[in-house]
């Protein structure tokens, strides 16, 4: 029972952290991040994120991952593949926010 309670608590804390991360990003920065997604990520993942050199970043595929796994891929890249690390340009919160947008799908 204790184990269940503590894992529940961990989940609640994680969700709260994600929600707080999303709340901290200003609308101006959100617009910049969407621009980055379309321009920079789009150069490899396709203008409509439907795939190119890199795989499609559309919701059906993005929902196969946890938000945190996607954020880690964005921050660290995939060593040995053309997917570069974005850590120099994005905070952890911004990567989580972008991952959330990818899972929800952004307007074309
Ligand atoms: C220079 C080309 C390039 C750029 C720019 C790029 N990616 Fe990628 N990305 C790739 C490639 C290639 C893969 C596939 C890596 C592999 O083989 O596992 C990938 C994989 C991914 C994945 C994992 C997808 C999956 O289902 O396996 C995510 C998420 C992702 N990229 C997000 C982004 C985001 C967000 C940006 C912009 C901030 C970005 N990428 C910019 C080339 C790129």
Backbone and ligand atoms as CSV (ligand in chain L), in Angstrom:
chain,resi,resn,atom,element,x,y,z
A,1,UNK,N,N,0.842,-1.203,0.000
A,1,UNK,CA,C,0.000,0.000,0.000
A,1,UNK,C,C,0.874,1.248,0.000
A,2,UNK,N,N,1.905,1.189,0.860
A,2,UNK,CA,C,2.828,2.318,0.923
A,2,UNK,C,C,3.504,2.560,-0.422
A,3,UNK,N,N,3.867,1.416,-1.045
A,3,UNK,CA,C,4.540,1.494,-2.358
A,3,UNK,C,C,3.629,2.168,-3.365
A,4,UNK,N,N,2.365,1.745,-3.345
A,4,UNK,CA,C,1.398,2.299,-4.296
A,4,UNK,C,C,1.259,3.803,-4.038
A,5,UNK,N,N,1.143,4.143,-2.747
A,5,UNK,CA,C,0.990,5.557,-2.402
A,5,UNK,C,C,2.191,6.373,-2.860
A,6,UNK,N,N,3.382,5.828,-2.638
A,6,UNK,CA,C,4.549,6.636,-3.002
A,6,UNK,C,C,4.706,6.730,-4.512
A,7,UNK,N,N,4.297,5.674,-5.243
A,7,UNK,CA,C,4.418,5.811,-6.698
A,7,UNK,C,C,3.334,6.753,-7.221
A,8,UNK,N,N,2.167,6.745,-6.550
A,8,UNK,CA,C,1.123,7.719,-6.913
A,8,UNK,C,C,1.627,9.137,-6.690
A,9,UNK,N,N,2.263,9.318,-5.556
A,9,UNK,CA,C,2.790,10.643,-5.220
A,9,UNK,C,C,3.831,11.078,-6.254
A,10,UNK,N,N,4.699,10.139,-6.644
A,10,UNK,CA,C,5.727,10.462,-7.639
A,10,UNK,C,C,5.075,10.895,-8.946
A,11,UNK,N,N,3.996,10.181,-9.320
A,11,UNK,CA,C,3.307,10.528,-10.567
A,11,UNK,C,C,2.703,11.927,-10.468
A,12,UNK,N,N,2.063,12.199,-9.330
A,12,UNK,CA,C,1.446,13.516,-9.145
A,12,UNK,C,C,2.512,14.609,-9.207
A,13,UNK,N,N,3.647,14.353,-8.571
A,13,UNK,CA,C,4.732,15.349,-8.583
A,13,UNK,C,C,5.223,15.587,-9.999
A,14,UNK,N,N,5.335,14.482,-10.775
A,14,UNK,CA,C,5.820,14.618,-12.141
A,14,UNK,C,C,4.840,15.437,-12.969
A,15,UNK,N,N,3.546,15.126,-12.834
A,15,UNK,CA,C,2.531,15.855,-13.609
A,15,UNK,C,C,2.565,17.335,-13.223
A,16,UNK,N,N,2.707,17.599,-11.921
A,16,UNK,CA,C,2.759,18.982,-11.461
A,16,UNK,C,C,3.968,19.686,-12.075
A,17,UNK,N,N,5.102,18.978,-12.130
A,17,UNK,CA,C,6.314,19.580,-12.683
A,17,UNK,C,C,6.110,19.908,-14.157
A,18,UNK,N,N,5.476,18.991,-14.897
A,18,UNK,CA,C,5.227,19.237,-16.317
A,18,UNK,C,C,4.281,20.428,-16.472
A,19,UNK,N,N,3.219,20.463,-15.674
A,19,UNK,CA,C,2.257,21.566,-15.757
A,19,UNK,C,C,2.944,22.890,-15.440
A,20,UNK,N,N,3.801,22.898,-14.415
A,20,UNK,CA,C,4.501,24.122,-14.031
A,20,UNK,C,C,5.437,24.564,-15.150
A,21,UNK,N,N,6.099,23.575,-15.781
A,21,UNK,CA,C,7.028,23.894,-16.866
A,21,UNK,C,C,6.276,24.577,-17.997
A,22,UNK,N,N,5.092,24.047,-18.309
A,22,UNK,CA,C,4.314,24.612,-19.408
A,22,UNK,C,C,3.860,26.025,-19.055
A,23,UNK,N,N,3.472,26.222,-17.801
A,23,UNK,CA,C,2.967,27.525,-17.390
A,23,UNK,C,C,4.047,28.609,-17.437
A,24,UNK,N,N,5.326,28.205,-17.267
A,24,UNK,CA,C,6.392,29.201,-17.178
A,24,UNK,C,C,6.825,29.807,-18.509
A,25,UNK,N,N,6.432,29.204,-19.616
A,25,UNK,CA,C,6.900,29.688,-20.912
A,25,UNK,C,C,5.976,30.784,-21.422
A,26,UNK,N,N,6.537,31.956,-21.652
A,26,UNK,CA,C,5.722,33.113,-22.054
A,26,UNK,C,C,5.188,32.905,-23.470
A,27,UNK,N,N,4.072,33.575,-23.797
A,27,UNK,CA,C,3.515,33.434,-25.144
A,27,UNK,C,C,4.521,33.817,-26.231
A,28,UNK,N,N,5.370,34.831,-25.970
A,28,UNK,CA,C,6.363,35.238,-26.961
A,28,UNK,C,C,7.364,34.117,-27.241
A,29,UNK,N,N,7.811,33.475,-26.153
A,29,UNK,CA,C,8.767,32.373,-26.302
A,29,UNK,C,C,8.081,31.175,-26.973
A,30,UNK,N,N,6.814,30.953,-26.662
A,30,UNK,CA,C,6.080,29.848,-27.299
A,30,UNK,C,C,6.050,30.047,-28.813
A,31,UNK,N,N,5.844,31.297,-29.241
A,31,UNK,CA,C,5.811,31.586,-30.683
A,31,UNK,C,C,7.183,31.298,-31.298
A,32,UNK,N,N,8.257,31.666,-30.573
A,32,UNK,CA,C,9.614,31.389,-31.076
A,32,UNK,C,C,9.851,29.884,-31.208
A,33,UNK,N,N,9.357,29.144,-30.220
A,33,UNK,CA,C,9.571,27.690,-30.232
A,33,UNK,C,C,8.809,27.036,-31.383
A,34,UNK,N,N,7.609,27.524,-31.660
A,34,UNK,CA,C,6.839,26.977,-32.788
A,34,UNK,C,C,7.556,27.314,-34.100
A,35,UNK,N,N,8.124,28.522,-34.151
A,35,UNK,CA,C,8.882,28.926,-35.342
A,35,UNK,C,C,10.087,27.990,-35.533
A,36,UNK,N,N,10.798,27.731,-34.436
A,36,UNK,CA,C,11.945,26.813,-34.474
A,36,UNK,C,C,11.509,25.430,-34.971
A,37,UNK,N,N,10.372,24.984,-34.459
A,37,UNK,CA,C,9.857,23.661,-34.830
A,37,UNK,C,C,9.588,23.606,-36.335
A,38,UNK,N,N,8.938,24.646,-36.851
A,38,UNK,CA,C,8.603,24.630,-38.281
A,38,UNK,C,C,9.853,24.772,-39.142
A,39,UNK,N,N,10.747,25.723,-38.765
A,39,UNK,CA,C,11.901,26.010,-39.615
A,39,UNK,C,C,13.030,25.004,-39.431
A,40,UNK,N,N,13.536,24.927,-38.208
A,40,UNK,CA,C,14.733,24.112,-37.970
A,40,UNK,C,C,14.412,22.620,-37.948
A,41,UNK,N,N,13.428,22.241,-37.167
A,41,UNK,CA,C,13.087,20.814,-37.109
A,41,UNK,C,C,12.490,20.421,-38.457
A,42,UNK,N,N,11.700,21.346,-39.049
A,42,UNK,CA,C,11.052,21.068,-40.330
A,42,UNK,C,C,12.039,20.808,-41.449
A,43,UNK,N,N,13.262,21.360,-41.332
A,43,UNK,CA,C,14.226,21.152,-42.407
A,43,UNK,C,C,14.596,19.675,-42.531
A,44,UNK,N,N,14.521,18.929,-41.455
A,44,UNK,CA,C,14.785,17.486,-41.531
A,44,UNK,C,C,13.509,16.649,-41.426
A,45,UNK,N,N,12.545,17.146,-40.650
A,45,UNK,CA,C,11.354,16.330,-40.378
A,45,UNK,C,C,10.200,16.694,-41.314
A,46,UNK,N,N,10.461,17.597,-42.263
A,46,UNK,CA,C,9.419,17.980,-43.224
A,46,UNK,C,C,8.710,19.247,-42.791
A,47,UNK,N,N,8.367,20.092,-43.752
A,47,UNK,CA,C,7.701,21.369,-43.461
A,47,UNK,C,C,6.420,21.162,-42.661
A,48,UNK,N,N,5.729,20.064,-42.937
A,48,UNK,CA,C,4.496,19.765,-42.204
A,48,UNK,C,C,4.742,18.699,-41.152
A,49,UNK,N,N,6.018,18.462,-40.843
A,49,UNK,CA,C,6.445,17.473,-39.844
A,49,UNK,C,C,5.992,16.065,-40.206
A,50,UNK,N,N,5.718,15.866,-41.499
A,50,UNK,CA,C,5.225,14.546,-41.907
A,50,UNK,C,C,6.369,13.633,-42.350
A,51,UNK,N,N,7.603,14.067,-42.089
A,51,UNK,CA,C,8.743,13.205,-42.346
A,51,UNK,C,C,9.591,13.694,-43.506
A,52,UNK,N,N,10.877,13.414,-43.441
A,52,UNK,CA,C,11.833,13.803,-44.465
A,52,UNK,C,C,13.054,12.952,-44.205
A,53,UNK,N,N,14.173,13.626,-43.926
A,53,UNK,CA,C,15.363,12.892,-43.500
A,53,UNK,C,C,15.076,12.198,-42.160
A,54,UNK,N,N,14.360,12.904,-41.296
A,54,UNK,CA,C,13.945,12.327,-40.005
A,54,UNK,C,C,12.504,11.847,-40.102
A,55,UNK,N,N,12.074,11.017,-39.148
A,55,UNK,CA,C,10.706,10.478,-39.187
A,55,UNK,C,C,9.650,11.566,-38.960
A,56,UNK,N,N,8.400,11.253,-39.270
A,56,UNK,CA,C,7.282,12.169,-39.027
A,56,UNK,C,C,7.211,12.480,-37.533
A,57,UNK,N,N,6.881,13.754,-37.219
A,57,UNK,CA,C,6.712,14.142,-35.809
A,57,UNK,C,C,5.236,14.437,-35.557
A,58,UNK,N,N,4.365,13.655,-36.181
A,58,UNK,CA,C,2.926,13.871,-36.037
A,58,UNK,C,C,2.405,13.112,-34.814
A,59,UNK,N,N,1.245,13.552,-34.277
A,59,UNK,CA,C,0.747,12.994,-33.017
A,59,UNK,C,C,0.683,11.468,-32.968
A,60,UNK,N,N,0.240,10.803,-34.046
A,60,UNK,CA,C,0.102,9.330,-33.983
A,60,UNK,C,C,1.422,8.688,-33.555
A,61,UNK,N,N,2.533,9.201,-34.122
A,61,UNK,CA,C,3.833,8.622,-33.782
A,61,UNK,C,C,4.325,9.143,-32.442
A,62,UNK,N,N,4.104,10.431,-32.179
A,62,UNK,CA,C,4.624,11.026,-30.941
A,62,UNK,C,C,3.952,10.464,-29.701
A,63,UNK,N,N,2.704,9.982,-29.866
A,63,UNK,CA,C,2.005,9.426,-28.707
A,63,UNK,C,C,2.533,8.054,-28.316
A,64,UNK,N,N,3.415,7.491,-29.129
A,64,UNK,CA,C,4.036,6.222,-28.755
A,64,UNK,C,C,5.099,6.425,-27.668
A,65,UNK,N,N,5.485,7.678,-27.450
A,65,UNK,CA,C,6.531,7.983,-26.472
A,65,UNK,C,C,5.939,8.705,-25.277
A,66,UNK,N,N,6.676,8.644,-24.144
A,66,UNK,CA,C,6.348,9.474,-22.990
A,66,UNK,C,C,6.873,10.873,-23.288
A,67,UNK,N,N,6.217,11.903,-22.742
A,67,UNK,CA,C,6.681,13.283,-22.936
A,67,UNK,C,C,8.156,13.411,-22.559
A,68,UNK,N,N,8.529,12.781,-21.427
A,68,UNK,CA,C,9.908,12.913,-20.962
A,68,UNK,C,C,10.909,12.249,-21.903
A,69,UNK,N,N,10.490,11.157,-22.546
A,69,UNK,CA,C,11.388,10.496,-23.508
A,69,UNK,C,C,11.587,11.392,-24.727
A,70,UNK,N,N,10.498,12.016,-25.179
A,70,UNK,CA,C,10.609,12.912,-26.332
A,70,UNK,C,C,11.494,14.098,-25.996
A,71,UNK,N,N,11.275,14.661,-24.803
A,71,UNK,CA,C,12.071,15.820,-24.391
A,71,UNK,C,C,13.555,15.436,-24.341
A,72,UNK,N,N,13.848,14.233,-23.853
A,72,UNK,CA,C,15.252,13.784,-23.774
A,72,UNK,C,C,15.845,13.639,-25.171
A,73,UNK,N,N,15.052,13.099,-26.115
A,73,UNK,CA,C,15.541,12.966,-27.498
A,73,UNK,C,C,15.841,14.345,-28.081
A,74,UNK,N,N,14.951,15.303,-27.829
A,74,UNK,CA,C,15.142,16.655,-28.361
A,74,UNK,C,C,16.412,17.275,-27.743
A,75,UNK,N,N,16.576,17.117,-26.442
A,75,UNK,CA,C,17.719,17.747,-25.774
A,75,UNK,C,C,19.041,17.078,-26.137
A,76,UNK,N,N,19.031,15.748,-26.196
A,76,UNK,CA,C,20.296,15.026,-26.382
A,76,UNK,C,C,20.553,14.608,-27.820
A,77,UNK,N,N,19.532,14.671,-28.673
A,77,UNK,CA,C,19.676,14.184,-30.029
A,77,UNK,C,C,19.782,12.668,-30.017
A,78,UNK,N,N,20.093,12.070,-31.168
A,78,UNK,CA,C,20.329,10.622,-31.242
A,78,UNK,C,C,21.740,10.439,-31.770
A,79,UNK,N,N,22.682,10.213,-30.865
A,79,UNK,CA,C,24.072,10.055,-31.293
A,79,UNK,C,C,24.183,8.991,-32.394
A,80,UNK,N,N,25.010,9.280,-33.388
A,80,UNK,CA,C,25.185,8.327,-34.480
A,80,UNK,C,C,24.162,8.503,-35.593
A,81,UNK,N,N,23.193,9.431,-35.406
A,81,UNK,CA,C,22.224,9.743,-36.458
A,81,UNK,C,C,22.302,11.262,-36.706
A,82,UNK,N,N,21.656,11.761,-37.764
A,82,UNK,CA,C,21.702,13.216,-38.003
A,82,UNK,C,C,20.925,14.033,-36.966
A,83,UNK,N,N,20.150,13.395,-36.093
A,83,UNK,CA,C,19.359,14.140,-35.103
A,83,UNK,C,C,20.298,14.809,-34.104
A,84,UNK,N,N,20.390,16.172,-34.166
A,84,UNK,CA,C,21.357,16.870,-33.301
A,84,UNK,C,C,20.787,17.136,-31.905
A,85,UNK,N,N,21.653,17.376,-30.916
A,85,UNK,CA,C,21.170,17.770,-29.584
A,85,UNK,C,C,20.779,19.249,-29.571
A,86,UNK,N,N,19.645,19.571,-28.954
A,86,UNK,CA,C,19.166,20.957,-28.927
A,86,UNK,C,C,19.394,21.606,-27.576
A,87,UNK,N,N,20.109,20.903,-26.710
A,87,UNK,CA,C,20.391,21.414,-25.366
A,87,UNK,C,C,20.969,22.839,-25.369
A,88,UNK,N,N,21.851,23.187,-26.338
A,88,UNK,CA,C,22.400,24.551,-26.304
A,88,UNK,C,C,21.335,25.635,-26.521
A,89,UNK,N,N,20.193,25.262,-27.097
A,89,UNK,CA,C,19.201,26.277,-27.480
A,89,UNK,C,C,17.925,26.225,-26.651
A,90,UNK,N,N,17.715,25.129,-25.944
A,90,UNK,CA,C,16.445,24.932,-25.243
A,90,UNK,C,C,16.672,24.583,-23.784
A,91,UNK,N,N,15.792,25.098,-22.911
A,91,UNK,CA,C,15.822,24.646,-21.520
A,91,UNK,C,C,15.060,23.321,-21.444
A,92,UNK,N,N,15.186,22.653,-20.293
A,92,UNK,CA,C,14.445,21.399,-20.097
A,92,UNK,C,C,12.946,21.656,-20.242
A,93,UNK,N,N,12.478,22.757,-19.642
A,93,UNK,CA,C,11.046,23.067,-19.700
A,93,UNK,C,C,10.590,23.288,-21.132
A,94,UNK,N,N,11.445,23.970,-21.911
A,94,UNK,CA,C,11.072,24.241,-23.297
A,94,UNK,C,C,10.993,22.953,-24.111
A,95,UNK,N,N,11.895,22.020,-23.818
A,95,UNK,CA,C,11.866,20.729,-24.518
A,95,UNK,C,C,10.599,19.960,-24.151
A,96,UNK,N,N,10.219,20.009,-22.866
A,96,UNK,CA,C,8.982,19.343,-22.421
A,96,UNK,C,C,7.783,20.000,-23.111
A,97,UNK,N,N,7.817,21.320,-23.195
A,97,UNK,CA,C,6.709,22.038,-23.840
A,97,UNK,C,C,6.606,21.630,-25.311
A,98,UNK,N,N,7.739,21.605,-26.002
A,98,UNK,CA,C,7.739,21.215,-27.416
A,98,UNK,C,C,7.229,19.780,-27.582
A,99,UNK,N,N,7.679,18.895,-26.702
A,99,UNK,CA,C,7.245,17.491,-26.767
A,99,UNK,C,C,5.721,17.411,-26.605
A,100,UNK,N,N,5.186,18.224,-25.689
A,100,UNK,CA,C,3.736,18.246,-25.472
A,100,UNK,C,C,3.008,18.734,-26.727
A,101,UNK,N,N,3.576,19.773,-27.368
A,101,UNK,CA,C,2.969,20.291,-28.603
A,101,UNK,C,C,2.973,19.221,-29.690
A,102,UNK,N,N,4.083,18.479,-29.783
A,102,UNK,CA,C,4.178,17.442,-30.815
A,102,UNK,C,C,3.128,16.363,-30.575
A,103,UNK,N,N,2.913,16.011,-29.306
A,103,UNK,CA,C,1.915,14.979,-29.012
A,103,UNK,C,C,0.505,15.463,-29.316
A,104,UNK,N,N,0.261,16.769,-29.081
A,104,UNK,CA,C,-1.086,17.309,-29.340
A,104,UNK,C,C,-1.269,17.604,-30.816
A,105,UNK,N,N,-0.158,17.915,-31.494
A,105,UNK,CA,C,-0.242,18.312,-32.902
A,105,UNK,C,C,-0.374,19.827,-32.991
A,106,UNK,N,N,0.495,20.463,-33.788
A,106,UNK,CA,C,0.392,21.913,-33.955
A,106,UNK,C,C,-0.353,22.191,-35.254
A,107,UNK,N,N,-0.975,23.366,-35.337
A,107,UNK,CA,C,-1.715,23.728,-36.555
A,107,UNK,C,C,-0.722,23.845,-37.722
A,108,UNK,N,N,-1.067,23.332,-38.884
A,108,UNK,CA,C,-0.153,23.431,-40.031
A,108,UNK,C,C,0.034,24.896,-40.480
L,1,LIG,C1,C,19.770,17.559,-39.228
L,1,LIG,C2,C,18.477,16.901,-39.284
L,1,LIG,C3,C,17.548,17.003,-38.080
L,1,LIG,C4,C,17.127,18.138,-37.435
L,1,LIG,C5,C,17.478,19.589,-37.724
L,1,LIG,C6,C,16.201,17.676,-36.392
L,1,LIG,N1,N,16.084,16.317,-36.416
L,1,LIG,FE1,FE,14.958,15.172,-35.171
L,1,LIG,N2,N,15.654,13.490,-36.039
L,1,LIG,C7,C,16.473,13.442,-37.166
L,1,LIG,C8,C,16.700,12.052,-37.529
L,1,LIG,C9,C,17.523,11.559,-38.705
L,1,LIG,C10,C,15.992,11.266,-36.581
L,1,LIG,C11,C,15.926,9.735,-36.509
L,1,LIG,C12,C,17.035,9.281,-35.611
L,1,LIG,C13,C,17.067,7.759,-35.513
L,1,LIG,O1,O,17.418,7.126,-36.502
L,1,LIG,O2,O,16.708,7.247,-34.437
L,1,LIG,C14,C,15.337,12.205,-35.664
L,1,LIG,C15,C,14.552,11.812,-34.587
L,1,LIG,C16,C,13.778,12.688,-33.842
L,1,LIG,C17,C,12.821,12.287,-32.843
L,1,LIG,C18,C,12.486,10.854,-32.448
L,1,LIG,C19,C,11.349,10.441,-33.343
L,1,LIG,C20,C,11.052,8.980,-33.318
L,1,LIG,O3,O,9.862,8.651,-33.340
L,1,LIG,O4,O,12.004,8.173,-33.309
L,1,LIG,C21,C,12.259,13.416,-32.339
L,1,LIG,C22,C,11.197,13.524,-31.272
L,1,LIG,C23,C,12.871,14.522,-33.019
L,1,LIG,N3,N,13.797,14.050,-33.931
L,1,LIG,C24,C,12.553,15.835,-32.792
L,1,LIG,C25,C,13.200,16.907,-33.369
L,1,LIG,C26,C,12.946,18.275,-33.022
L,1,LIG,C27,C,11.884,18.745,-32.020
L,1,LIG,C28,C,13.794,19.039,-33.765
L,1,LIG,C29,C,13.965,20.538,-33.717
L,1,LIG,C30,C,14.181,21.136,-32.412
L,1,LIG,C31,C,14.565,18.125,-34.599
L,1,LIG,N4,N,14.193,16.845,-34.328
L,1,LIG,C32,C,15.517,18.515,-35.516
L,1,LIG,C33,C,17.019,14.530,-37.819
L,1,LIG,C34,C,16.881,15.854,-37.437
